[in-house]
Structures are given as C-alpha cells and as structure tokens.
Amino acid sequence: MKIEDEDSGEIFNTTVSCRQLNIETCRCCDYKNRLADVSMCIQLTLENLPELNWLPETCAYKRLHESKPLPLWHPLITKDKNSVHESGVSARWFAQSEEYIHPDQLNDFVIFPGDK
C-alpha cells in the first residue's frame, strides 16, 4: 500500500499489501474481480501509466514504457516466475497483509530509501 503526505502530496511505499495479495506467490488472489472488490486497485493502461509516477523503478510496465531494460532477475527475462523471489527483491520477504494492520498504523510501515 501507499500513503500520501496530505501537505506535500508526496507518495510513500509501505510494507503493507492489499488483502488480495497472496504473499507467498506475490499474485492477486482474485485478479479477475480485483477492480470491483478493491476500491483502490488500479488497472494499468498505456493511457494512465505516465500519471502513475509512484510505481517502483523495478515495475516492468514502467520500465518498458520508459524504454529501459528489465532487470536480469525479471520473469519476462528469465522465463521463471520464481526468479524474482530467488533474487530477494519480491514482496514475499517483507509484505504484511492489510488485514492485520490498522489504517492509523500505516505510517509505521513506510519504506524509506535505503531500507531493506
């Protein structure tokens, strides 16, 4: 999940994941119905991608849109859906479901640059 500083408009990533994320696989549990079931879920399109400046630098959609290469660990490169986990960069290693976090606690889960 992300939170926005109301004063500055700055967006911060957190270690809190959507309740629909299967943290072990890092895949949506109900991808087909996600947009109806999760009000904050956003469908990425070529039209809205440039506006979504908060996407992580490793986001394949963002990188391809910016004509940047994908990381060598990316499943589109390796043809192995587990390569992202094996590289240690997947959310599997740090994500916590929003089901267990009160919204007032989100600030406690902000990821700052350099955090691991």
CORRA-V884238 format. One record per residue. RES is the residue in three letters. PSI is psi in whole degrees, 0 to 359 (999 if undefined). OMEGA is omega as a letter, one per 40 degrees, with the letter a starting at -180 (NA if undefined). BURIAL is # if it has 24 or more other C-alpha atoms within 12 Angstrom, else .. Layout:
res->RES psi->PSI omega->OMEGA burial->BURIAL
res->RES psi->PSI omega->OMEGA burial->BURIAL
//
This chain:
res->MET psi->158 omega->i burial->#
res->LYS psi->152 omega->i burial->#
res->ILE psi->153 omega->a burial->#
res->GLU psi->133 omega->i burial->.
res->ASP psi->117 omega->a burial->.
res->GLU psi->331 omega->a burial->.
res->ASP psi->314 omega->a burial->.
res->SER psi->340 omega->a burial->.
res->GLY psi->1 omega->a burial->.
res->GLU psi->140 omega->a burial->.
res->ILE psi->136 omega->i burial->.
res->PHE psi->134 omega->i burial->#
res->ASN psi->151 omega->i burial->#
res->THR psi->172 omega->i burial->#
res->THR psi->5 omega->a burial->#
res->VAL psi->129 omega->a burial->#
res->SER psi->162 omega->i burial->#
res->CYS psi->146 omega->i burial->#
res->ARG psi->341 omega->a burial->#
res->GLN psi->352 omega->a burial->#
res->LEU psi->125 omega->i burial->#
res->ASN psi->107 omega->a burial->.
res->ILE psi->328 omega->i burial->#
res->GLU psi->317 omega->a burial->.
res->THR psi->343 omega->a burial->.
res->CYS psi->39 omega->i burial->#
res->ARG psi->151 omega->i burial->.
res->CYS psi->136 omega->i burial->.
res->CYS psi->336 omega->a burial->.
res->ASP psi->60 omega->a burial->.
res->TYR psi->318 omega->a burial->.
res->LYS psi->322 omega->a burial->.
res->ASN psi->9 omega->a burial->.
res->ARG psi->321 omega->a burial->.
res->LEU psi->329 omega->i burial->.
res->ALA psi->326 omega->a burial->.
res->ASP psi->334 omega->a burial->.
res->VAL psi->108 omega->a burial->.
res->SER psi->331 omega->a burial->.
res->MET psi->359 omega->a burial->.
res->CYS psi->137 omega->a burial->.
res->ILE psi->132 omega->i burial->.
res->GLN psi->124 omega->i burial->.
res->LEU psi->133 omega->i burial->.
res->THR psi->164 omega->i burial->.
res->LEU psi->331 omega->a burial->.
res->GLU psi->318 omega->a burial->.
res->ASN psi->348 omega->a burial->.
res->LEU psi->316 omega->a burial->.
res->PRO psi->336 omega->a burial->.
res->GLU psi->342 omega->a burial->.
res->LEU psi->64 omega->a burial->.
res->ASN psi->352 omega->i burial->.
res->TRP psi->354 omega->i burial->.
res->LEU psi->144 omega->a burial->.
res->PRO psi->155 omega->i burial->.
res->GLU psi->338 omega->a burial->.
res->THR psi->356 omega->a burial->.
res->CYS psi->122 omega->a burial->#
res->ALA psi->318 omega->i burial->#
res->TYR psi->314 omega->a burial->#
res->LYS psi->313 omega->a burial->#
res->ARG psi->315 omega->i burial->.
res->LEU psi->321 omega->i burial->.
res->HIS psi->324 omega->i burial->#
res->GLU psi->10 omega->a burial->.
res->SER psi->38 omega->i burial->.
res->LYS psi->150 omega->i burial->.
res->PRO psi->154 omega->i burial->.
res->LEU psi->150 omega->i burial->.
res->PRO psi->150 omega->a burial->.
res->LEU psi->337 omega->i burial->.
res->TRP psi->353 omega->a burial->.
res->HIS psi->135 omega->a burial->#
res->PRO psi->333 omega->i burial->.
res->LEU psi->336 omega->i burial->.
res->ILE psi->312 omega->a burial->.
res->THR psi->341 omega->a burial->.
res->LYS psi->25 omega->a burial->.
res->ASP psi->113 omega->a burial->.
res->LYS psi->346 omega->i burial->.
res->ASN psi->353 omega->a burial->.
res->SER psi->327 omega->i burial->.
res->VAL psi->323 omega->i burial->#
res->HIS psi->317 omega->a burial->.
res->GLU psi->333 omega->i burial->.
res->SER psi->346 omega->i burial->.
res->GLY psi->12 omega->a burial->.
res->VAL psi->2 omega->a burial->.
res->SER psi->161 omega->i burial->#
res->ALA psi->346 omega->i burial->#
res->ARG psi->328 omega->a burial->#
res->TRP psi->350 omega->a burial->.
res->PHE psi->347 omega->a burial->.
res->ALA psi->148 omega->i burial->#
res->GLN psi->134 omega->a burial->#
res->SER psi->142 omega->i burial->#
res->GLU psi->342 omega->i burial->#
res->GLU psi->335 omega->a burial->.
res->TYR psi->4 omega->a burial->.
res->ILE psi->128 omega->i burial->.
res->HIS psi->139 omega->a burial->.
res->PRO psi->328 omega->i burial->.
res->ASP psi->346 omega->a burial->.
res->GLN psi->357 omega->a burial->.
res->LEU psi->324 omega->i burial->#
res->ASN psi->332 omega->a burial->.
res->ASP psi->349 omega->a burial->.
res->PHE psi->16 omega->i burial->#
res->VAL psi->139 omega->i burial->#
res->ILE psi->120 omega->i burial->.
res->PHE psi->151 omega->i burial->.
res->PRO psi->133 omega->a burial->.
res->GLY psi->345 omega->i burial->.
res->ASP psi->148 omega->i burial->.
res->LYS psi->999 omega->NA burial->.
//
